[in-house]
Amino acid sequence: MNILRRAAHAVLDLEKARCEKTVKLFRKLGLYRRILESTGTEPKIAAEIEAQMLSIMEEGILDQHTLCSRFVRGELAFVEFVQQWKVWYAEYCSWCDRVALDAFRQAA
């Protein structure tokens, strides 16, 4: 079982690294800013939204990794993991919605 936990944790670490590289690529390309600008959002507002969303994504990656690591180490039972994931995901989505809504209010 210890070998399986180590393998699972290695997979989690690889997934975290992949997600972090994706966020860095999105930041480098200005992907979200370009998408928002193409929909008519002012460049300044688009840049602010992009910076906030990428920051949220980086924090979300760390939160997910921490939560999944606790499950893999056996600190959380499956039911506890699902409950904590549900709470985290709801808060994360709410946070993303607030950031976008606040930015679009300023733009209006």
Phi, psi and omega in degrees: 000324180299322179294319178295321178295319179295319178295317179297319180292324176297319177296318177300317180296320177296318179295321177299314179298319179298316180296319179296321178294323178297315179297318178297320178295315178301319179295316181296319180282341185067035188303306183294322178299315180295319179297314181294319179296325180291341178267004176100005178286140179299144182304320180296314180294319180298319179294321178295315179297315180300313181300316180292317181294319178293325175296317178297318180298317179298316178293323178297322178298315179295318179298316179298316181298317179298313181296314180294324178297319178298322178293314181296323178287350179090011179285338179237137171285164183302317181296318178296319179300313180297318179296314180293324177296317180300315179296314180299314183297318178297317179294320180297313179297319178298318180297314178299317179298316180298316180299311181295317181297316179298318180295319180288331175296317179297325181289332184282000000 
